[in-house]
Amino acid sequence: LLLLSLAFVEKKIVQVGADKRALKALFARACTAKVGYGPDNVSAKLLSQLSLLPELPLFGKAFTVYYFYSNVLGFFLTRRFYIEQFFGLTLGPKVKFHEITYVHMRTCWLDDVLNQFLFDNSGKESQVVILGAGYDTRCLRVKMEENVKAFELDLPVIQNRKLQCYEKLGFMINERAKYIGCNFEQEKWTERLKSNGWNKDIPTCFIFEGNSMYLDRDVIEETMQFIGNQCSNGSIIAFDFVDKEWVDFMKPLMKHDPEQLLRFGLFKGEHEVFLKCAGLNVVEYLEYEHLLKRYIPEAIDGETMGYCIDFGGFVIGRV
C-alpha cells in the first residue's frame, strides 16, 4: 500500500516543475523535523496548509496527511524512510539520493552557512538573498539582527501561496524580508533584486538551493559572474550541484518529465575552476561522505539512516 502511494504521488503531482520540486522539498523537511532530527520546525505546519495533489482538493489534502504520516510511522518502526529503502533496493546507483536525505543534508548545511555568515557580520549591515526560495522558511525561523535585510525570489504563484499560508497560520512575517515574484528564465532577477532595495555595497549571503541542476549552464554562469563581479567583498554564494556524468546519464531516462529534466552539472573537481572564472574563491566543498557523517544520525546497527551515494557536492564561493 505504501509503495502504491509512492507511485501515485510521483505520477499525480502535475503542477509546474518548480512548484512540484518546492513541494517535495517541503515534504522532506517536514518528515525529518517530525521524526526528531530535522531543523525546520515550521515545515510540518506549512505542509498542513498545502496539498500534494491540488487538482483533487478534498482527496488531495487527505492523501497528503496520509502520505506524510505513513512515512513518519514507517521511520519510527524501521529507523528508515520506506521511500529510500525502496529506491535503494530497486534502483541502486541509478538514484544517487532520495529527496528526504538529500534535502535534509542540504537544509542543515545551508542553515550552518547562513548562521556563520550572520555571526561573522554581527553588528554590521548585511543581506541575505534566497534564490528560487520555494517554501523555504529561513526568514521565519533563523534569527536575524535588525541590520540584516532579507530577500526571497521565486515564481509569483509560489510566493503568494506561501504568504497566504503564513497568514492562515498566524506567523509573524519578518518585516525586513521582501518576497519578490520572479521567473529566473524569463526575467532578469538581478534587476528585480536591485529595484527592491538590495545594495551591492553591503556583504550578501546568496542561498541557491536545489536549483542549479534544473537550469541551463549559461544561467548559472551569469548568476556566478554577477556575484563575483558586482557584489562587495565578503559576499558568498552557497549552492548544491550534481555530477555532470550523472546528468548526461539521466537525460534520456527523464524525457517523459521535461519539467524535472536535469540540465546542469559539474565534473568531479571542476567546481574550483568554474567559480574562479566568475571571480569567486572556493571556501568550502563537501561531498556525500562528509555530509552523511555530519548530518544524518546512525541507527543501532551502525548504518546511516539516510540513503545517498556520490552525487556531486555542496560548495561556497566567496568574493
Secondary structure, DSSP 8 states (H G I E B T S, - for coil): -HHHHHHHHHHH--S-HHHHHHHHHHHHHHHHHHHT--S-TTHHHHHTT--S-TTSHHHHHHHHHHHHHHHHHHHHHHSS-HHHHHHHHHTGGGSSB-HHHHHHHHHHHHHHHHHHHHHHTTTS-EEEEEET-TT--HHHHS---TTEEEEEEE-HHHHHHHHHHHHHHT----TTEEEEE--TTTS-HHHHHHHTT--TTS-EEEEE-S-GGGS-HHHHHHHHHHHHHHS-TT-EEEEEEEBHHHHHHHGGGGTT-GGG-----B-TT-HHHHHHTTT-EEEEEE-HHHHHHHHS-B-TTS-BSS-B---EEEEEEE-
